[in-house]
Amino acid sequence: MTLLIIAYLGGALTILSPCILPILPFVFARAGQPFVRSTLPMLAGMAATFALVATLAAIGGSWAIHANEYGRLAAIVLLAVFGVSLLSPRVASFVTRPVVDFGNRLLNASGKPGSVPTAASSLVLGIATGLLWAPCAGPILGLVLTGAALQGANLETTFLLAAYAAGAATSLAIALIVGGKVFARMKRSLGVSERIRQVLGAAVLAGVAVIALGLDTGLLARLSYTSTASFEQAVLDRLHAKPATGSPSEIAGSGMMVAADTARPFRSTLAVEGRAPSLDGAVEWLNSAPLTTEQLRGKVVLVDFWTYSCINCIRTVPYVRAWAEKYKDQGLVVIGVHAPEFAFEKKIDNVKKAVGDFKIGYPVAIDNDYKIWRAFENSYWPAHYLIDAKGQIRYHHFGEGNYRQSEQAIQDLLREAGSETAATAPVVPDAKGAEISPDLSNVRSGETYLGYKRATNFASPETLRADAARDYSVEEPSLNEWGLSGTWTVGAEQATLSQPDGSIAYRFSARDLHLVLGPGAAGKPVRFQVRIDGKAPGTDHGADIDADGNGTVTATRLYQLVRQAGDVEARNFEIRFLDPGVEAYAFTFG
């Protein structure tokens, strides 16, 4: 129920986002018409269609992508006819009489005197709008789509997406009711009914053009990157809490070590959030035999959900590693639960190599089937759950940061368990390369996926073709847009280079740029060269390339390609692969 409320509120917040702009003309074209017969069916059709299409896109294969492409094309044509009929019924009749007559009969939306909207016609308009609507993927929609990708086809996925769409429909309905009253007052006072109808027709055609040109997921996505994200994150932080017998906690008491009272045992002020679930379900354990709840009784346990190519997880690893080393003799057991995001992260050999590369010595449970993930009802990478000596969850934190509070919680629970843990300064891990904390004040670019399942802001003039080789080209993308050059096959999760001398371009604004890359099925090393603003990176090179921009893909992992040494500014990034077969998954920034 909590997730449904979050999804609904996230949808309602889209009214504040520029990404809602392309569909507003279609909605306001119904202003002043009966709510039950016109507005309600249209919004219901939009919400239902979006939920269905988004579900298929999240869990389906290339067939779902192709089906939606045809649906979008049909919707664009239908809404263009609707816009022309609003703009000028006389011109529409003359130019495209049969089609427009059909559209007018079907939609009953030309605005001619005496025309009465029907629920069926409004529903058709809503379905067309739902096929075109592509809201910006903020934290809440991202959470819903990630859950859909992890859990597969189920009713919960569709219900969450329907709740999101219903929230958007609610805010649009309120805006339409208010707007309808304004339009009605204008008509009465100015007698400009015909002019208003023509303006709405022009707005509808402009909305169709924006969507057809892809600006709804390009320019508008950039505008809204920070516009509603903070609101949505606040909703998540306030509502998405674990069920608990007390209040959920993300901070450890007062944040200070309290002097021990020798008269009675120390008791932490951290609330009990519930019993810790079982760790059964891992397909394999690294650095340890399988650990059970019974074996861990009496120990303080830190469960760290991570996946090895996730930049947020990579930047958290040094702290988790330092805590495991610092407190191992005082009763702390650290368990890393590796829950894969991409298919390549399910390969146990890949995880073993990553564990070695990150110098992780604590136990790692390979949760390829997400059984432990589901048992904890987790939704985030990284996520920390701190379990006391009685097997109760007493603290959790999602994402990066809060390291001082997390370590204070560890000390509190160790002391509560009887350890003589002294108050000490927080760890200062020796982080290098991609492990170094991000420069958040200068990050203006967000995580970007290259597989068609979650791809956004694609700037090549050729549209993405799912699961088939195609020649792409790219000039100079705008901020936060990316494009391909050369022969690529774009799959659900990654883009694979079919021929040598292919490249990826991205205009970004952040201190660091990372790209998840792999050598492909053949496993042969792939040489590449990086250019920043057309030049060798020099002192701005990342940890995985040299100053001349040269590097080699030898394993499927995250590669740090750029670290700006001076002032952070928007830059043009290009990576050119000299050999075929490379697989590119996602950009991240820091």
LUMKOLSE-907047 format. One record per residue (C-alpha): residue number from 1; x, y, z; residue in three letters. Coordinates in Angstrom, 3 decimals. Example, Ala and Ser with C-alpha at 12.3 -4.5 7.8 and 13.67 -1.06 7.14 Angstrom:
<pts>
  markol      east     north        up  roba
       1    12.300    -4.500     7.800   ALA
       2    13.670    -1.060     7.140   SER
</pts>
This chain:
<pts>
  markol      east     north        up  roba
       1     0.000     0.000     0.000   MET
       2     2.868     2.396     0.814   THR
       3     4.398     1.909    -2.633   LEU
       4     1.016     2.543    -4.265   LEU
       5     0.725     5.838    -2.364   ILE
       6     4.272     6.802    -3.373   ILE
       7     3.569     5.973    -7.023   ALA
       8     0.337     7.985    -6.944   TYR
       9     2.049    11.022    -5.403   LEU
      10     4.888    10.738    -7.924   GLY
      11     2.377    10.854   -10.761   GLY
      12     0.619    13.828    -9.235   ALA
      13     3.923    15.700    -9.093   LEU
      14     4.381    15.395   -12.864   THR
      15     2.082    18.413   -13.276   ILE
      16     5.088    20.448   -12.035   LEU
      17     7.415    18.925   -14.624   SER
      18     8.049    20.301   -18.133   PRO
      19     7.651    16.733   -19.413   CYS
      20     3.887    17.131   -19.021   ILE
      21     3.824    20.048   -21.473   LEU
      22     3.434    18.057   -24.748   PRO
      23     0.162    16.438   -23.643   ILE
      24    -1.412    19.526   -22.025   LEU
      25    -2.897    20.767   -25.327   PRO
      26    -4.736    17.447   -25.807   PHE
      27    -6.123    17.717   -22.278   VAL
      28    -7.147    21.390   -22.420   PHE
      29    -8.823    20.870   -25.782   ALA
      30   -11.612    19.248   -23.708   ARG
      31   -11.941    22.248   -21.379   ALA
      32   -15.495    23.384   -20.846   GLY
      33   -17.024    20.031   -21.878   GLN
      34   -18.916    17.667   -19.535   PRO
      35   -16.569    16.065   -17.005   PHE
      36   -18.190    12.608   -16.912   VAL
      37   -18.653    12.196   -20.682   ARG
      38   -15.495    13.956   -21.831   SER
      39   -12.750    14.597   -19.275   THR
      40   -13.051    11.464   -17.144   LEU
      41   -12.998     8.914   -20.022   PRO
      42   -10.086    10.712   -21.680   MET
      43    -7.963    10.720   -18.497   LEU
      44    -8.942     7.109   -17.734   ALA
      45    -7.908     6.048   -21.236   GLY
      46    -4.605     7.886   -20.887   MET
      47    -3.831     6.319   -17.485   ALA
      48    -4.781     2.771   -18.513   ALA
      49    -2.850     2.921   -21.784   THR
      50     0.267     4.337   -20.140   PHE
      51     0.178     1.628   -17.450   ALA
      52    -0.164    -1.118   -20.076   LEU
      53     2.524     0.238   -22.414   VAL
      54     4.959     0.971   -19.572   ALA
      55     4.459    -2.547   -18.185   THR
      56     5.208    -4.093   -21.581   LEU
      57     8.235    -1.832   -22.044   ALA
      58     9.594    -2.770   -18.621   ALA
      59     9.219    -6.541   -18.969   ILE
      60     8.788    -7.212   -22.673   GLY
      61    11.267    -7.859   -25.443   GLY
      62    11.807    -6.164   -28.766   SER
      63     8.269    -7.083   -29.887   TRP
      64     6.891    -4.714   -27.240   ALA
      65     9.132    -1.923   -28.482   ILE
      66     8.020    -2.439   -32.108   HIS
      67     4.352    -2.602   -31.093   ALA
      68     4.631     0.645   -29.179   ASN
      69     6.374     2.353   -32.122   GLU
      70     3.411     1.516   -34.376   TYR
      71     0.982     2.613   -31.659   GLY
      72     2.768     5.948   -31.249   ARG
      73     2.680     6.522   -35.012   LEU
      74    -1.063     5.835   -35.138   ALA
      75    -1.632     8.098   -32.134   ALA
      76     0.370    10.936   -33.713   ILE
      77    -1.729    10.704   -36.892   VAL
      78    -4.985    10.573   -34.923   LEU
      79    -4.113    13.548   -32.736   LEU
      80    -2.828    15.518   -35.728   ALA
      81    -6.247    15.035   -37.364   VAL
      82    -7.844    16.162   -34.108   PHE
      83    -5.648    19.291   -34.049   GLY
      84    -6.415    20.155   -37.697   VAL
      85   -10.134    19.759   -37.074   SER
      86    -9.861    22.176   -34.158   LEU
      87    -7.782    24.662   -36.118   LEU
      88    -9.975    24.852   -39.189   SER
      89   -12.749    22.405   -40.007   PRO
      90   -13.159    24.044   -43.433   ARG
      91    -9.460    23.592   -44.389   VAL
      92    -9.397    20.104   -42.912   ALA
      93   -12.432    19.109   -44.946   SER
      94   -10.897    20.431   -48.146   PHE
      95    -7.426    18.859   -47.680   VAL
      96    -8.184    15.530   -46.041   THR
      97   -11.937    15.204   -46.155   ARG
      98   -12.337    11.423   -45.650   PRO
      99    -9.830    11.165   -42.810   VAL
     100   -10.978    14.280   -40.996   VAL
     101   -14.638    13.344   -41.370   ASP
     102   -13.811    10.005   -39.801   PHE
     103   -11.816    11.720   -37.071   GLY
     104   -14.629    14.151   -36.340   ASN
     105   -17.221    11.386   -36.220   ARG
     106   -14.973     9.321   -33.974   LEU
     107   -13.780    12.067   -31.678   LEU
     108   -16.752    14.454   -31.854   ASN
     109   -14.195    17.067   -30.898   ALA
     110   -14.219    19.656   -33.626   SER
     111   -16.011    22.125   -31.441   GLY
     112   -18.790    22.774   -33.959   LYS
     113   -21.986    24.178   -32.512   PRO
     114   -24.234    21.429   -31.343   GLY
     115   -21.617    18.692   -31.242   SER
     116   -21.878    16.583   -28.114   VAL
     117   -18.829    14.706   -26.847   PRO
     118   -19.303    11.023   -26.112   THR
     119   -17.505     8.833   -23.590   ALA
     120   -16.258     6.566   -26.412   ALA
     121   -14.743     9.427   -28.394   SER
     122   -13.031    10.837   -25.307   SER
     123   -11.722     7.387   -24.405   LEU
     124   -10.143     7.064   -27.867   VAL
     125    -8.462    10.440   -27.408   LEU
     126    -7.196     9.338   -23.984   GLY
     127    -5.776     6.099   -25.417   ILE
     128    -3.935     8.078   -28.085   ALA
     129    -2.560    10.425   -25.431   THR
     130    -1.446     7.495   -23.277   GLY
     131     0.517     6.048   -26.222   LEU
     132     2.452     9.308   -26.579   LEU
     133     3.012    10.279   -22.956   TRP
     134     6.623     9.725   -21.858   ALA
     135     7.072    11.244   -18.395   PRO
     136    10.588    12.023   -17.170   CYS
     137    11.914     9.158   -15.065   ALA
     138    12.439    10.791   -11.703   GLY
     139    13.251     8.864    -8.488   PRO
     140     9.715     7.503    -8.052   ILE
     141     9.100     6.310   -11.625   LEU
     142    12.666     4.973   -11.644   GLY
     143    11.884     2.935    -8.508   LEU
     144     8.729     1.507   -10.111   VAL
     145    10.451     0.603   -13.399   LEU
     146    13.450    -0.929   -11.606   THR
     147    11.075    -3.090    -9.569   GLY
     148     9.308    -4.135   -12.776   ALA
     149    12.590    -5.132   -14.393   ALA
     150    13.632    -7.138   -11.323   LEU
     151    10.347    -8.873   -10.564   GLN
     152     9.061    -9.494   -14.081   GLY
     153     5.445    -9.607   -15.162   ALA
     154     3.013    -9.368   -12.262   ASN
     155    -0.052    -7.456   -11.171   LEU
     156     1.956    -5.343    -8.705   GLU
     157     3.954    -3.805   -11.559   THR
     158     0.803    -2.835   -13.458   THR
     159    -0.920    -1.541   -10.315   PHE
     160     2.074     0.669    -9.447   LEU
     161     2.258     2.095   -12.963   LEU
     162    -1.527     2.586   -12.974   ALA
     163    -1.266     4.413    -9.626   ALA
     164     1.453     6.649   -11.092   TYR
     165    -0.706     7.428   -14.131   ALA
     166    -3.764     7.959   -11.913   ALA
     167    -1.835    10.545    -9.906   GLY
     168    -0.963    12.398   -13.091   ALA
     169    -4.581    12.152   -14.265   ALA
     170    -5.808    13.584   -10.954   THR
     171    -3.555    16.627   -11.167   SER
     172    -4.509    17.103   -14.826   LEU
     173    -8.214    16.866   -13.944   ALA
     174    -7.818    19.593   -11.333   ILE
     175    -5.924    21.757   -13.804   ALA
     176    -8.597    21.107   -16.436   LEU
     177   -11.460    22.033   -14.104   ILE
     178    -9.728    25.289   -13.220   VAL
     179    -8.773    25.913   -16.851   GLY
     180   -12.289    25.135   -18.052   GLY
     181   -13.737    27.811   -15.804   LYS
     182   -11.199    30.317   -17.120   VAL
     183   -12.033    29.423   -20.742   PHE
     184   -15.782    29.683   -20.081   ALA
     185   -15.360    33.102   -18.508   ARG
     186   -13.274    34.277   -21.475   MET
     187   -15.924    33.079   -23.923   LYS
     188   -18.691    34.901   -22.083   ARG
     189   -16.822    38.141   -21.597   SER
     190   -14.941    38.392   -24.891   LEU
     191   -16.943    36.325   -27.331   GLY
     192   -13.780    34.669   -28.678   VAL
     193   -14.913    31.048   -28.662   SER
     194   -13.766    30.458   -32.244   GLU
     195   -10.367    32.047   -31.605   ARG
     196    -9.803    29.965   -28.458   ILE
     197   -10.670    26.820   -30.389   ARG
     198    -8.129    27.726   -33.078   GLN
     199    -5.429    28.457   -30.487   VAL
     200    -6.086    25.048   -28.917   LEU
     201    -5.851    23.444   -32.349   GLY
     202    -2.472    25.095   -32.944   ALA
     203    -1.324    23.959   -29.491   ALA
     204    -2.395    20.368   -30.226   VAL
     205    -0.437    20.386   -33.497   LEU
     206     2.572    21.873   -31.681   ALA
     207     2.326    19.088   -29.082   GLY
     208     2.195    16.468   -31.836   VAL
     209     5.287    18.035   -33.455   ALA
     210     7.193    18.076   -30.149   VAL
     211     6.453    14.397   -29.567   ILE
     212     7.136    13.356   -33.171   ALA
     213    10.552    15.076   -33.038   LEU
     214    11.422    13.405   -29.738   GLY
     215    11.722    16.672   -27.824   LEU
     216     9.433    15.362   -25.093   ASP
     217    12.157    12.975   -23.901   THR
     218    15.128    15.126   -24.865   GLY
     219    14.934    18.858   -24.211   LEU
     220    12.086    18.606   -21.691   LEU
     221    13.780    15.776   -19.796   ALA
     222    16.819    17.995   -19.348   ARG
     223    14.693    20.887   -18.141   LEU
     224    12.977    18.691   -15.554   SER
     225    16.075    16.817   -14.363   TYR
     226    16.129    18.833   -11.140   THR
     227    12.658    20.375   -11.188   SER
     228    10.707    17.658    -9.419   THR
     229    13.432    15.211    -8.346   ALA
     230    13.834    16.880    -4.952   SER
     231    10.060    16.756    -4.342   PHE
     232     9.918    13.084    -5.346   GLU
     233    12.928    12.171    -3.187   GLN
     234    11.292    13.892    -0.234   ALA
     235     8.152    11.802    -0.781   VAL
     236    10.243     8.622    -0.887   LEU
     237    12.176     9.548     2.240   ASP
     238     8.988    10.383     4.144   ARG
     239     6.741     7.481     3.114   LEU
     240     8.898     4.555     1.978   HIS
     241     9.860     3.158     5.350   ALA
     242    10.158    -0.426     6.493   LYS
     243     7.369    -1.812     8.694   PRO
     244     8.526    -1.455    12.239   ALA
     245     7.485    -1.787    15.845   THR
     246     9.052     1.613    16.390   GLY
     247     9.926     4.510    14.145   SER
     248    12.320     3.658    11.295   PRO
     249    15.716     5.199    11.787   SER
     250    18.436     6.458     9.531   GLU
     251    20.482     8.135    12.263   ILE
     252    22.072     6.566    15.291   ALA
     253    20.640     8.101    18.417   GLY
     254    21.941    11.622    18.928   SER
     255    25.008    10.997    16.772   GLY
     256    27.304    11.153    19.844   MET
     257    28.800     8.444    22.036   MET
     258    27.154     8.487    25.483   VAL
     259    29.214     7.714    28.589   ALA
     260    28.433     4.274    29.969   ALA
     261    26.323     3.925    33.088   ASP
     262    28.037     1.197    35.096   THR
     263    24.820     0.534    37.007   ALA
     264    22.962    -0.893    34.007   ARG
     265    23.708    -2.198    30.513   PRO
     266    23.881     0.251    27.660   PHE
     267    20.700     0.439    25.572   ARG
     268    20.745     2.141    22.185   SER
     269    17.990     4.584    21.315   THR
     270    17.704     3.046    17.833   LEU
     271    14.150     1.817    17.284   ALA
     272    13.318    -1.797    16.467   VAL
     273    12.223    -1.916    12.823   GLU
     274    11.277    -5.592    12.694   GLY
     275    12.778    -9.081    12.635   ARG
     276    15.640    -9.611    10.215   ALA
     277    14.703   -11.954     7.345   PRO
     278    16.586   -15.138     6.555   SER
     279    19.653   -15.045     4.309   LEU
     280    18.569   -18.289     2.624   ASP
     281    18.290   -18.163    -1.156   GLY
     282    21.806   -17.192    -2.230   ALA
     283    23.005   -19.260    -5.184   VAL
     284    26.565   -19.166    -3.833   GLU
     285    28.654   -17.601    -1.093   TRP
     286    32.089   -16.021    -1.547   LEU
     287    34.728   -15.671     1.207   ASN
     288    32.587   -17.800     3.528   SER
     289    30.405   -20.856     3.901   ALA
     290    26.644   -20.033     3.883   PRO
     291    25.662   -18.097     7.006   LEU
     292    22.382   -18.744     8.786   THR
     293    20.315   -16.673    11.193   THR
     294    21.230   -19.047    14.013   GLU
     295    24.950   -18.695    13.347   GLN
     296    24.671   -14.901    13.445   LEU
     297    22.688   -14.736    16.693   ARG
     298    24.631   -12.698    19.245   GLY
     299    26.488   -10.799    16.534   LYS
     300    25.838    -7.331    15.137   VAL
     301    25.331    -7.784    11.392   VAL
     302    25.616    -5.218     8.623   LEU
     303    23.872    -6.356     5.415   VAL
     304    25.037    -4.380     2.392   ASP
     305    23.022    -4.754    -0.835   PHE
     306    25.237    -3.903    -3.798   TRP
     307    26.047    -4.748    -7.401   THR
     308    29.539    -4.432    -8.749   TYR
     309    29.020    -2.053   -11.708   SER
     310    26.850     0.414    -9.758   CYS
     311    28.815     3.639    -9.212   ILE
     312    26.900     4.434    -5.994   ASN
     313    27.843     1.003    -4.633   CYS
     314    31.464     1.398    -5.729   ILE
     315    31.758     4.661    -3.794   ARG
     316    30.264     2.991    -0.695   THR
     317    32.541    -0.092    -0.732   VAL
     318    35.570     1.649     0.896   PRO
     319    33.491     2.522     3.963   TYR
     320    31.942    -0.940     4.273   VAL
     321    35.383    -2.493     3.835   ARG
     322    36.846    -0.208     6.513   ALA
     323    34.018    -0.966     8.976   TRP
     324    34.462    -4.710     8.467   ALA
     325    38.164    -4.422     9.254   GLU
     326    37.826    -1.999    12.178   LYS
     327    35.076    -3.822    14.067   TYR
     328    35.598    -7.488    13.143   LYS
     329    37.148    -8.306    16.541   ASP
     330    34.378    -6.525    18.430   GLN
     331    31.458    -8.613    17.152   GLY
     332    30.523    -7.043    13.791   LEU
     333    29.810    -9.311    10.824   VAL
     334    29.542    -7.611     7.436   VAL
     335    27.684    -9.463     4.670   ILE
     336    27.567    -8.161     1.146   GLY
     337    24.466    -9.267    -0.753   VAL
     338    25.252    -9.005    -4.459   HIS
     339    21.941    -8.491    -6.308   ALA
     340    22.616    -7.981   -10.047   PRO
     341    21.173    -5.123   -12.098   GLU
     342    22.454    -6.320   -15.487   PHE
     343    22.589    -9.866   -16.860   ALA
     344    26.410    -9.906   -16.916   PHE
     345    26.416    -9.317   -13.159   GLU
     346    24.783   -12.717   -12.703   LYS
     347    27.989   -14.428   -13.884   LYS
     348    29.629   -15.611   -10.696   ILE
     349    33.137   -15.423   -12.191   ASP
     350    32.548   -11.725   -12.888   ASN
     351    31.498   -11.162    -9.287   VAL
     352    34.511   -13.112    -7.992   LYS
     353    36.833   -10.892   -10.019   LYS
     354    35.084    -7.759    -8.757   ALA
     355    35.354    -8.937    -5.151   VAL
     356    39.079    -9.397    -5.699   GLY
     357    39.497    -6.048    -7.449   ASP
     358    37.696    -4.206    -4.622   PHE
     359    39.730    -6.142    -2.021   LYS
     360    36.557    -7.330    -0.280   ILE
     361    37.371    -9.879     2.410   GLY
     362    33.986   -10.147     4.141   TYR
     363    31.327   -12.744     3.116   PRO
     364    29.379   -12.065    -0.060   VAL
     365    26.049   -13.807    -0.822   ALA
     366    25.285   -14.092    -4.559   ILE
     367    21.560   -13.216    -4.739   ASP
     368    20.976   -13.892    -8.453   ASN
     369    17.346   -14.880    -7.852   ASP
     370    16.656   -11.809    -5.645   TYR
     371    15.347   -14.009    -2.841   LYS
     372    17.215   -12.110    -0.115   ILE
     373    16.367    -8.808    -1.848   TRP
     374    12.650    -9.647    -1.683   ARG
     375    12.869   -10.967     1.865   ALA
     376    14.178    -7.562     2.990   PHE
     377    11.630    -5.808     0.721   GLU
     378    14.569    -3.844    -0.607   ASN
     379    14.384    -1.431    -3.554   SER
     380    17.784     0.256    -3.661   TYR
     381    21.461    -0.082    -4.568   TRP
     382    23.256     0.394    -2.246   PRO
     383    21.218    -0.313     0.869   ALA
     384    22.487    -0.946     4.411   HIS
     385    20.540    -2.821     7.089   TYR
     386    22.006    -3.066    10.588   LEU
     387    20.842    -6.034    12.681   ILE
     388    21.352    -6.262    16.437   ASP
     389    22.474    -9.257    18.488   ALA
     390    18.851   -10.387    18.919   LYS
     391    18.232   -10.571    15.171   GLY
     392    16.245    -7.329    14.907   GLN
     393    16.694    -4.627    12.258   ILE
     394    17.609    -1.431    14.112   ARG
     395    18.876     0.881    11.363   TYR
     396    18.807     1.272     7.588   HIS
     397    20.178     3.694     5.045   HIS
     398    19.612     3.826     1.276   PHE
     399    22.147     5.244    -1.151   GLY
     400    25.449     6.934    -0.494   GLU
     401    26.325     9.169     2.434   GLY
     402    25.382     9.151     6.125   ASN
     403    28.667     7.355     6.833   TYR
     404    29.239     9.014    10.212   ARG
     405    25.705     8.176    11.380   GLN
     406    26.006     4.603    10.092   SER
     407    29.253     4.043    11.968   GLU
     408    27.731     5.552    15.113   GLN
     409    24.867     3.030    14.784   ALA
     410    27.411     0.204    14.509   ILE
     411    29.147     1.380    17.694   GLN
     412    25.841     1.738    19.530   ASP
     413    24.699    -1.807    18.732   LEU
     414    28.098    -3.308    19.506   LEU
     415    28.031    -1.654    22.933   ARG
     416    24.452    -2.832    23.450   GLU
     417    25.619    -6.373    22.677   ALA
     418    28.235    -6.120    25.433   GLY
     419    31.297    -5.055    23.466   SER
     420    33.793    -2.692    25.074   GLU
     421    33.719    -0.554    21.939   THR
     422    35.275     2.818    22.662   ALA
     423    34.214     6.069    21.101   ALA
     424    36.536     6.595    18.160   THR
     425    36.728     8.901    15.177   ALA
     426    34.886     7.733    12.042   PRO
     427    36.878     5.812     9.447   VAL
     428    38.537     7.730     6.627   VAL
     429    38.944     5.097     3.913   PRO
     430    41.695     5.212     1.318   ASP
     431    39.431     5.590    -1.720   ALA
     432    40.919     5.771    -5.211   LYS
     433    39.617     6.191    -8.748   GLY
     434    35.880     5.648    -9.047   ALA
     435    35.637     4.978    -5.289   GLU
     436    36.159     8.666    -4.466   ILE
     437    33.010    10.509    -3.380   SER
     438    31.208    12.534    -6.078   PRO
     439    31.343    16.293    -6.529   ASP
     440    27.590    16.687    -6.016   LEU
     441    27.608    20.471    -6.295   SER
     442    28.671    20.190    -9.944   ASN
     443    26.724    17.148   -11.154   VAL
     444    24.228    18.179   -13.833   ARG
     445    24.113    14.859   -15.705   SER
     446    22.241    11.762   -14.589   GLY
     447    22.563     8.007   -15.078   GLU
     448    21.870     7.122   -18.717   THR
     449    21.186     3.627   -20.063   TYR
     450    22.086     2.566   -23.617   LEU
     451    19.823    -0.504   -23.913   GLY
     452    16.437     0.163   -25.508   TYR
     453    14.540    -0.955   -22.419   LYS
     454    15.560     2.177   -20.500   ARG
     455    17.277     4.379   -23.089   ALA
     456    16.512     8.122   -22.994   THR
     457    17.847    11.276   -24.658   ASN
     458    19.106     9.475   -27.779   PHE
     459    20.408    12.115   -30.219   ALA
     460    21.307    10.159   -33.389   SER
     461    18.958    11.020   -36.268   PRO
     462    18.301     7.313   -36.810   GLU
     463    15.792     5.839   -34.366   THR
     464    16.902     2.952   -32.176   LEU
     465    16.251    -0.395   -33.835   ARG
     466    15.777    -3.152   -31.291   ALA
     467    17.952    -6.285   -31.536   ASP
     468    19.109    -5.611   -35.106   ALA
     469    22.328    -4.199   -36.571   ALA
     470    22.000    -0.662   -37.916   ARG
     471    24.289     2.148   -39.061   ASP
     472    24.067     5.213   -36.812   TYR
     473    25.528     8.684   -36.979   SER
     474    25.773    11.606   -34.598   VAL
     475    26.857    15.212   -34.900   GLU
     476    27.201    17.180   -31.659   GLU
     477    24.597    16.236   -29.036   PRO
     478    23.076    18.796   -26.703   SER
     479    23.613    18.675   -22.949   LEU
     480    22.758    15.238   -21.508   ASN
     481    22.089    13.742   -24.944   GLU
     482    24.068    10.860   -26.441   TRP
     483    24.387     9.183   -29.809   GLY
     484    26.014     6.305   -31.656   LEU
     485    28.244     6.331   -34.727   SER
     486    29.020     3.194   -36.718   GLY
     487    27.266    -0.166   -36.902   THR
     488    25.618    -1.096   -33.598   TRP
     489    23.071    -3.625   -32.381   THR
     490    21.012    -2.160   -29.554   VAL
     491    19.670    -4.797   -27.177   GLY
     492    17.446    -4.517   -24.123   ALA
     493    20.352    -3.789   -21.760   GLU
     494    23.297    -2.812   -23.944   GLN
     495    24.522    -1.543   -27.309   ALA
     496    26.985    -3.882   -29.090   THR
     497    29.422    -2.689   -31.749   LEU
     498    29.226    -4.905   -34.851   SER
     499    32.122    -3.376   -36.818   GLN
     500    35.363    -1.655   -35.721   PRO
     501    35.738     2.114   -35.571   ASP
     502    32.390     2.813   -33.925   GLY
     503    31.902     5.512   -31.324   SER
     504    29.609     6.921   -28.622   ILE
     505    29.249    10.658   -28.016   ALA
     506    27.786    12.353   -24.925   TYR
     507    27.675    15.986   -23.818   ARG
     508    27.867    15.985   -20.041   PHE
     509    28.435    18.293   -17.103   SER
     510    30.093    16.651   -14.084   ALA
     511    33.542    16.138   -12.628   ARG
     512    33.593    12.415   -13.421   ASP
     513    32.250    10.359   -16.304   LEU
     514    31.979     6.575   -16.048   HIS
     515    30.795     4.030   -18.601   LEU
     516    29.935     0.382   -17.964   VAL
     517    31.650    -1.608   -20.732   LEU
     518    32.330    -5.254   -21.548   GLY
     519    34.407    -7.099   -24.176   PRO
     520    31.362    -8.998   -25.488   GLY
     521    30.677   -12.696   -25.877   ALA
     522    34.061   -13.450   -27.465   ALA
     523    35.868   -12.031   -24.464   GLY
     524    38.612   -10.469   -26.603   LYS
     525    40.099    -7.174   -25.370   PRO
     526    38.733    -4.074   -27.114   VAL
     527    41.011    -1.065   -27.577   ARG
     528    39.510     2.428   -27.397   PHE
     529    40.402     6.115   -27.455   GLN
     530    38.692     8.920   -25.525   VAL
     531    38.466    12.523   -26.675   ARG
     532    37.166    15.501   -24.684   ILE
     533    36.101    18.451   -26.809   ASP
     534    37.915    16.758   -29.678   GLY
     535    41.271    16.542   -27.869   LYS
     536    43.203    14.038   -25.766   ALA
     537    42.049    14.335   -22.126   PRO
     538    45.470    15.141   -20.635   GLY
     539    45.115    15.867   -16.925   THR
     540    41.337    15.283   -17.193   ASP
     541    41.775    11.542   -17.846   HIS
     542    40.043     8.991   -15.648   GLY
     543    41.607     6.098   -13.769   ALA
     544    41.075     3.621   -16.620   ASP
     545    42.765     5.580   -19.439   ILE
     546    46.048     7.424   -19.906   ASP
     547    46.600    11.100   -20.652   ALA
     548    46.381    10.386   -24.391   ASP
     549    42.929     8.842   -23.887   GLY
     550    43.977     5.247   -24.611   ASN
     551    42.391     2.326   -22.792   GLY
     552    41.349    -1.312   -23.184   THR
     553    38.141    -3.112   -22.232   VAL
     554    39.235    -6.387   -20.651   THR
     555    36.288    -7.224   -18.376   ALA
     556    32.656    -6.216   -17.993   THR
     557    32.690    -3.502   -15.359   ARG
     558    32.489     0.230   -14.751   LEU
     559    35.325     2.245   -16.328   TYR
     560    36.236     5.723   -15.108   GLN
     561    37.034     7.676   -18.279   LEU
     562    36.975    11.340   -17.220   VAL
     563    37.947    13.191   -14.051   ARG
     564    38.105    16.928   -14.672   GLN
     565    41.138    18.309   -12.888   ALA
     566    40.123    21.972   -13.070   GLY
     567    36.816    23.805   -12.993   ASP
     568    33.873    21.570   -13.870   VAL
     569    32.077    22.613   -17.042   GLU
     570    29.992    21.062   -19.802   ALA
     571    32.189    18.995   -22.136   ARG
     572    31.801    16.917   -25.287   ASN
     573    32.851    13.328   -24.647   PHE
     574    33.576    10.794   -27.381   GLU
     575    34.856     7.237   -27.088   ILE
     576    35.958     5.476   -30.277   ARG
     577    36.448     1.706   -30.272   PHE
     578    39.213     0.376   -32.505   LEU
     579    37.985    -3.230   -32.304   ASP
     580    34.485    -4.720   -32.705   PRO
     581    32.410    -6.555   -30.106   GLY
     582    32.345    -4.057   -27.236   VAL
     583    29.155    -3.914   -25.149   GLU
     584    28.161    -0.534   -23.646   ALA
     585    25.575    -0.483   -20.855   TYR
     586    25.260     2.792   -18.942   ALA
     587    26.812     6.195   -18.224   PHE
     588    27.116     7.420   -14.647   THR
     589    28.583    10.641   -13.275   PHE
     590    30.162    11.991   -10.127   GLY
</pts>
